[in-house]
Amino acid sequence: MTSHDPLARRRFLLSSSAIAGTGLLPGILRAQMAPAAITQDAARPMLLSGLQSGDVLAHSAIVWARASREARMRVEWSTTSSFAQSTLVRGPDLLPDSDGTGRVDLQGLPAGQDIFYRVLLDDLASSNTRSPAVLGHFRTPLASQGPATRPFRLVWSGDTVGQGFGINEGIGGMRIYDEMRKANPDVFLHSGDTIYADGPIAETVALPDGSTWKNLVTPQVAKVAETLDEYRGRYRYNLMDRNVRALGSEVAQIWQWDDHEVTNNYSDSKSVANDKRYTEKNVQLLTARGRRAFMEYAPMRPFGAAEQQRVYRHLPQGPLADIFVLDMRSYRGPNSHNLQAAESAETDFLGRPQLDWLLAGLKASTATWKLIAADMPIGLFVPDGKDAQGRDQWEAIANGEHGVPKGRELEMARLLKGIKDAGIDNVVWLTADVHYTAAHHYSPERAQFKDFAPFWEFVSGPLNAGGFGPNEADQTFGLDVVFHKAPPKANSAPSEGYQFFGQLDIDHQSRALTVVLKDLNGAALYTKTLAPQQA
């Protein structure tokens, strides 16, 4: 099998469900599994939530799994689908204190290869009982310092199971995940709102046209999440969808978060005191529980003891692309009127340490394209009600004015100026959040703040949530909405088709970057090709 061979991958994965179901495993695992082959599934640990891989680098990758009962995780990986030559790695114990979740950071992987892996569980209650193996695949990027010998493809979107629209098996579940899988990307970037902890899911939703949306429902999603088990239950719920599991087993993922992993528009000013859905009124406690559940379920490499819950990170994808994953939620000041004249803790959005890290990383990058994964758009109005003085309050960077930078715009102005002053070329922003798709061009020629270089921002979403938009565009940074597609009415059901993802391709010969904005069925809506600038 040659590297980057989608046909080999497809043959491997089409056979994986049959292999896992029968225990007919090739190679070393067949012998290891012999005692379990006659064991009933109910009597052994199972991998009911499928597998996920994530934060894949040239020589390492995270493999995530969740056990149905106490078990030890093992991972076997190979560069061939036959597993003729493979490496077996002992993983962690999967216990109830992590909701049965765990991960292995595979090391020593070859760069630029399709990697086939399988996970099995040793039952901690019986040494002779093991789970069926479940098979997965991911692709390692090329080494950053080597030649570009193949193209790079990324798909991205955000906003999963929002506004009460859950798994509707009558329409095939979350079909957009399958469309992204069929695009055969190197990586899937989830741009935030991986769950909607604040959105109860009912068995049925009456739609304006008189039809009914029917949801699969579990007890943990029937109300707003407050307990740790309810937050965890949101992730378990999403993984009940076969399309989500299929993508997770085939494609490496990059997760970031936004607000709905905890509750809508949360910041230090958030209060649920008057929200009767919540019996737990302590937003900081809700945040801690939501963060814990995210960290357990994300196929993400832990940052380390210095900041165990850090989400922003740099993920090199070979000589063609560096991905800088931002966290626009954890370090922000409180949502406010956002019109402060000077920077302070109240105007933080990324926060100075993260902004300095981003600038340093962009300067050091040798990749042709620098992709900034942001969980919110830069220049769209995203309101958050009124403050105590009756002033408009804002959730994102823009502040409802079209003038010189104020509030959080001051931090963004400093970042954009820093990018220009350092001579950093080929920066592209990818985001979601607003539940429609758009292509934005920012230019100082149209802007009130002019000390920056022109750049593009591409928006896509939602994945399985209500459709909204379009939002008003702020002119502080000269935003031109080159393209957008949004539903004609707010909160359109996923079945109406206003669900979107983006596909980004970088050609390894010309190094040109092409973005295609796609709909629920994978149809192309808008295409933009950017030629790389040479420093």
VENLINVEN-V48934 format. One record per residue. N is the residue number from 1. PHI is phi in degrees with one decimal (NA if undefined). Layout:
n=N phi=PHI
n=N phi=PHI
This chain:
n=1 phi=NA
n=2 phi=-90.0
n=3 phi=-62.8
n=4 phi=62.2
n=5 phi=-106.1
n=6 phi=-66.4
n=7 phi=-67.7
n=8 phi=-64.0
n=9 phi=-61.3
n=10 phi=-64.8
n=11 phi=-60.4
n=12 phi=-62.0
n=13 phi=-76.8
n=14 phi=-64.3
n=15 phi=-86.8
n=16 phi=-67.0
n=17 phi=-67.1
n=18 phi=-66.8
n=19 phi=-62.2
n=20 phi=-63.5
n=21 phi=-74.0
n=22 phi=-103.8
n=23 phi=78.2
n=24 phi=-85.0
n=25 phi=-98.3
n=26 phi=-75.7
n=27 phi=67.4
n=28 phi=-62.5
n=29 phi=-71.0
n=30 phi=-61.5
n=31 phi=-67.0
n=32 phi=-64.4
n=33 phi=-86.9
n=34 phi=-51.3
n=35 phi=-63.9
n=36 phi=-84.5
n=37 phi=-62.7
n=38 phi=-105.4
n=39 phi=-89.4
n=40 phi=-65.4
n=41 phi=-56.6
n=42 phi=-65.1
n=43 phi=-100.0
n=44 phi=-137.7
n=45 phi=-67.1
n=46 phi=-130.4
n=47 phi=-104.7
n=48 phi=-71.5
n=49 phi=-95.1
n=50 phi=73.2
n=51 phi=-125.5
n=52 phi=-140.6
n=53 phi=-119.4
n=54 phi=-164.0
n=55 phi=47.3
n=56 phi=-76.7
n=57 phi=-117.0
n=58 phi=-58.3
n=59 phi=-126.7
n=60 phi=-155.0
n=61 phi=-162.2
n=62 phi=-88.5
n=63 phi=-117.3
n=64 phi=-112.3
n=65 phi=-151.8
n=66 phi=-136.9
n=67 phi=-96.1
n=68 phi=-77.8
n=69 phi=-154.9
n=70 phi=-58.2
n=71 phi=-159.9
n=72 phi=-106.7
n=73 phi=-89.5
n=74 phi=-130.3
n=75 phi=-126.9
n=76 phi=-116.7
n=77 phi=-130.8
n=78 phi=-156.2
n=79 phi=-92.5
n=80 phi=-126.4
n=81 phi=-71.0
n=82 phi=-81.6
n=83 phi=58.6
n=84 phi=-61.1
n=85 phi=-124.5
n=86 phi=-145.2
n=87 phi=-122.0
n=88 phi=-103.5
n=89 phi=-120.9
n=90 phi=-79.2
n=91 phi=-104.3
n=92 phi=-82.4
n=93 phi=-77.8
n=94 phi=-100.7
n=95 phi=-125.2
n=96 phi=-61.4
n=97 phi=-68.6
n=98 phi=-117.0
n=99 phi=59.2
n=100 phi=79.0
n=101 phi=-90.2
n=102 phi=-168.5
n=103 phi=-146.3
n=104 phi=-120.2
n=105 phi=-97.9
n=106 phi=-68.2
n=107 phi=-120.8
n=108 phi=71.5
n=109 phi=-76.6
n=110 phi=-78.2
n=111 phi=-73.6
n=112 phi=65.6
n=113 phi=-129.5
n=114 phi=-73.0
n=115 phi=-112.9
n=116 phi=-104.5
n=117 phi=-142.2
n=118 phi=-144.3
n=119 phi=-118.8
n=120 phi=-135.0
n=121 phi=-119.9
n=122 phi=-91.0
n=123 phi=-67.4
n=124 phi=-72.8
n=125 phi=-88.0
n=126 phi=-152.2
n=127 phi=-67.4
n=128 phi=-98.1
n=129 phi=-116.7
n=130 phi=-135.1
n=131 phi=-78.4
n=132 phi=-62.6
n=133 phi=-79.0
n=134 phi=-114.0
n=135 phi=-104.2
n=136 phi=-145.8
n=137 phi=-151.8
n=138 phi=-151.6
n=139 phi=-126.8
n=140 phi=-78.7
n=141 phi=-72.4
n=142 phi=-66.6
n=143 phi=-64.8
n=144 phi=-62.4
n=145 phi=-90.9
n=146 phi=-93.2
n=147 phi=-74.7
n=148 phi=-87.2
n=149 phi=-105.4
n=150 phi=-155.0
n=151 phi=-73.6
n=152 phi=-123.9
n=153 phi=-131.9
n=154 phi=-129.4
n=155 phi=-118.0
n=156 phi=-147.2
n=157 phi=-174.9
n=158 phi=-158.2
n=159 phi=72.6
n=160 phi=-112.5
n=161 phi=62.8
n=162 phi=-111.1
n=163 phi=60.1
n=164 phi=83.7
n=165 phi=-94.7
n=166 phi=-104.5
n=167 phi=-82.2
n=168 phi=-104.7
n=169 phi=-68.4
n=170 phi=-67.0
n=171 phi=-112.8
n=172 phi=92.2
n=173 phi=72.1
n=174 phi=-83.0
n=175 phi=-65.0
n=176 phi=-63.1
n=177 phi=-62.9
n=178 phi=-71.2
n=179 phi=-63.6
n=180 phi=-66.0
n=181 phi=-60.6
n=182 phi=-67.4
n=183 phi=-71.7
n=184 phi=55.7
n=185 phi=-80.0
n=186 phi=-72.8
n=187 phi=-154.9
n=188 phi=-112.0
n=189 phi=-101.1
n=190 phi=-92.2
n=191 phi=-84.7
n=192 phi=116.5
n=193 phi=57.5
n=194 phi=-66.6
n=195 phi=-139.1
n=196 phi=-121.6
n=197 phi=-63.2
n=198 phi=-97.1
n=199 phi=-114.3
n=200 phi=-60.2
n=201 phi=-114.5
n=202 phi=-96.6
n=203 phi=-64.7
n=204 phi=-136.6
n=205 phi=-129.1
n=206 phi=-76.0
n=207 phi=-98.8
n=208 phi=-58.4
n=209 phi=-82.7
n=210 phi=93.5
n=211 phi=-83.3
n=212 phi=-127.3
n=213 phi=-89.2
n=214 phi=-112.6
n=215 phi=-105.0
n=216 phi=-73.3
n=217 phi=-131.8
n=218 phi=-123.3
n=219 phi=-58.3
n=220 phi=-71.9
n=221 phi=-103.9
n=222 phi=-76.7
n=223 phi=-142.5
n=224 phi=-65.4
n=225 phi=-76.7
n=226 phi=-130.2
n=227 phi=-85.3
n=228 phi=-60.3
n=229 phi=-63.9
n=230 phi=-69.4
n=231 phi=-64.5
n=232 phi=-59.5
n=233 phi=-61.7
n=234 phi=-65.3
n=235 phi=-70.9
n=236 phi=-58.0
n=237 phi=-61.6
n=238 phi=-58.1
n=239 phi=-77.4
n=240 phi=-74.7
n=241 phi=-79.2
n=242 phi=-65.5
n=243 phi=-69.2
n=244 phi=-64.2
n=245 phi=-65.3
n=246 phi=-64.8
n=247 phi=-61.9
n=248 phi=-61.9
n=249 phi=-80.9
n=250 phi=-106.2
n=251 phi=-126.6
n=252 phi=-63.7
n=253 phi=-118.7
n=254 phi=-128.4
n=255 phi=-104.1
n=256 phi=-131.9
n=257 phi=-125.7
n=258 phi=-138.5
n=259 phi=-98.6
n=260 phi=-73.1
n=261 phi=-64.6
n=262 phi=-122.0
n=263 phi=-164.7
n=264 phi=-56.7
n=265 phi=55.6
n=266 phi=-73.9
n=267 phi=-158.1
n=268 phi=-66.5
n=269 phi=-97.3
n=270 phi=-72.0
n=271 phi=-136.8
n=272 phi=-115.8
n=273 phi=-58.0
n=274 phi=-102.0
n=275 phi=-93.5
n=276 phi=-68.1
n=277 phi=-72.0
n=278 phi=-102.7
n=279 phi=-91.3
n=280 phi=-88.2
n=281 phi=-97.5
n=282 phi=-84.3
n=283 phi=-65.6
n=284 phi=-64.3
n=285 phi=-70.6
n=286 phi=-60.4
n=287 phi=-62.1
n=288 phi=-62.4
n=289 phi=-69.3
n=290 phi=-63.4
n=291 phi=-65.7
n=292 phi=-60.2
n=293 phi=-65.1
n=294 phi=-60.0
n=295 phi=-63.6
n=296 phi=-73.6
n=297 phi=-99.7
n=298 phi=-73.3
n=299 phi=-79.5
n=300 phi=-123.0
n=301 phi=-79.3
n=302 phi=-59.5
n=303 phi=-69.1
n=304 phi=132.6
n=305 phi=-64.1
n=306 phi=-62.9
n=307 phi=-160.9
n=308 phi=-62.6
n=309 phi=-104.1
n=310 phi=-72.2
n=311 phi=-108.2
n=312 phi=-70.5
n=313 phi=-165.3
n=314 phi=-111.6
n=315 phi=-127.1
n=316 phi=-62.7
n=317 phi=-120.4
n=318 phi=94.3
n=319 phi=-70.7
n=320 phi=-89.2
n=321 phi=-151.9
n=322 phi=-114.7
n=323 phi=-110.1
n=324 phi=-111.6
n=325 phi=-90.4
n=326 phi=-95.9
n=327 phi=-126.0
n=328 phi=-94.8
n=329 phi=-114.9
n=330 phi=-75.8
n=331 phi=-114.4
n=332 phi=-74.4
n=333 phi=-75.4
n=334 phi=-64.8
n=335 phi=-58.5
n=336 phi=-149.7
n=337 phi=-67.2
n=338 phi=63.2
n=339 phi=-121.9
n=340 phi=-62.9
n=341 phi=-85.2
n=342 phi=-135.4
n=343 phi=-67.7
n=344 phi=-161.4
n=345 phi=-60.2
n=346 phi=-72.0
n=347 phi=-100.7
n=348 phi=-60.3
n=349 phi=-127.3
n=350 phi=-84.7
n=351 phi=86.1
n=352 phi=-60.6
n=353 phi=-58.5
n=354 phi=-68.7
n=355 phi=-64.0
n=356 phi=-62.6
n=357 phi=-59.4
n=358 phi=-64.1
n=359 phi=-61.7
n=360 phi=-62.6
n=361 phi=-66.6
n=362 phi=-64.3
n=363 phi=-64.0
n=364 phi=-81.0
n=365 phi=-65.2
n=366 phi=-105.6
n=367 phi=-70.6
n=368 phi=-61.5
n=369 phi=-114.4
n=370 phi=-109.2
n=371 phi=-99.1
n=372 phi=-99.7
n=373 phi=-89.5
n=374 phi=-111.4
n=375 phi=-86.5
n=376 phi=-142.6
n=377 phi=-73.6
n=378 phi=-78.3
n=379 phi=-114.6
n=380 phi=-98.1
n=381 phi=-68.7
n=382 phi=-127.1
n=383 phi=-75.2
n=384 phi=-141.6
n=385 phi=71.8
n=386 phi=-119.5
n=387 phi=-88.7
n=388 phi=-63.4
n=389 phi=-92.1
n=390 phi=82.4
n=391 phi=-85.2
n=392 phi=-59.1
n=393 phi=-113.2
n=394 phi=-123.7
n=395 phi=-95.0
n=396 phi=-109.9
n=397 phi=-86.7
n=398 phi=-64.8
n=399 phi=-124.4
n=400 phi=84.3
n=401 phi=-113.3
n=402 phi=-110.1
n=403 phi=-94.8
n=404 phi=-64.5
n=405 phi=-59.4
n=406 phi=-140.9
n=407 phi=57.5
n=408 phi=-65.5
n=409 phi=-63.6
n=410 phi=-63.3
n=411 phi=-65.3
n=412 phi=-64.9
n=413 phi=-60.8
n=414 phi=-64.8
n=415 phi=-65.3
n=416 phi=-64.2
n=417 phi=-64.3
n=418 phi=-62.4
n=419 phi=-64.3
n=420 phi=-66.4
n=421 phi=-62.8
n=422 phi=-82.8
n=423 phi=68.1
n=424 phi=-85.9
n=425 phi=-100.4
n=426 phi=61.9
n=427 phi=-100.3
n=428 phi=-128.1
n=429 phi=-101.8
n=430 phi=-122.8
n=431 phi=-155.1
n=432 phi=-143.5
n=433 phi=81.5
n=434 phi=-93.9
n=435 phi=67.6
n=436 phi=-156.9
n=437 phi=-120.2
n=438 phi=-161.4
n=439 phi=-119.7
n=440 phi=-115.9
n=441 phi=-116.5
n=442 phi=-109.2
n=443 phi=-146.5
n=444 phi=-64.0
n=445 phi=-62.5
n=446 phi=-103.8
n=447 phi=-97.4
n=448 phi=-81.5
n=449 phi=-99.6
n=450 phi=-114.0
n=451 phi=-91.5
n=452 phi=-156.6
n=453 phi=-95.0
n=454 phi=-58.7
n=455 phi=-156.0
n=456 phi=-111.6
n=457 phi=-131.6
n=458 phi=-116.9
n=459 phi=-117.3
n=460 phi=-153.5
n=461 phi=155.4
n=462 phi=-88.5
n=463 phi=-91.4
n=464 phi=-159.3
n=465 phi=-162.7
n=466 phi=-64.7
n=467 phi=-88.2
n=468 phi=-138.1
n=469 phi=97.4
n=470 phi=-83.2
n=471 phi=-86.6
n=472 phi=-69.6
n=473 phi=-97.7
n=474 phi=-84.9
n=475 phi=-103.7
n=476 phi=-55.4
n=477 phi=-109.4
n=478 phi=67.2
n=479 phi=-70.4
n=480 phi=-114.1
n=481 phi=-80.7
n=482 phi=-73.7
n=483 phi=-153.0
n=484 phi=-153.9
n=485 phi=-139.0
n=486 phi=-142.3
n=487 phi=-70.3
n=488 phi=-70.2
n=489 phi=-137.4
n=490 phi=-69.1
n=491 phi=58.8
n=492 phi=-72.6
n=493 phi=-70.6
n=494 phi=-54.7
n=495 phi=-65.8
n=496 phi=-79.9
n=497 phi=98.6
n=498 phi=-89.0
n=499 phi=-122.1
n=500 phi=-141.3
n=501 phi=-140.0
n=502 phi=-112.0
n=503 phi=-122.0
n=504 phi=-120.4
n=505 phi=-121.5
n=506 phi=-120.6
n=507 phi=-76.8
n=508 phi=-78.2
n=509 phi=-94.0
n=510 phi=-83.2
n=511 phi=62.7
n=512 phi=-71.6
n=513 phi=-107.7
n=514 phi=-122.7
n=515 phi=-109.1
n=516 phi=-120.7
n=517 phi=-89.7
n=518 phi=-122.5
n=519 phi=-101.9
n=520 phi=-55.3
n=521 phi=-97.2
n=522 phi=82.8
n=523 phi=-76.1
n=524 phi=-75.9
n=525 phi=-105.6
n=526 phi=-155.3
n=527 phi=-131.9
n=528 phi=-135.6
n=529 phi=-110.7
n=530 phi=-115.3
n=531 phi=-83.4
n=532 phi=-69.1
n=533 phi=-87.4
n=534 phi=-101.3
n=535 phi=-68.0
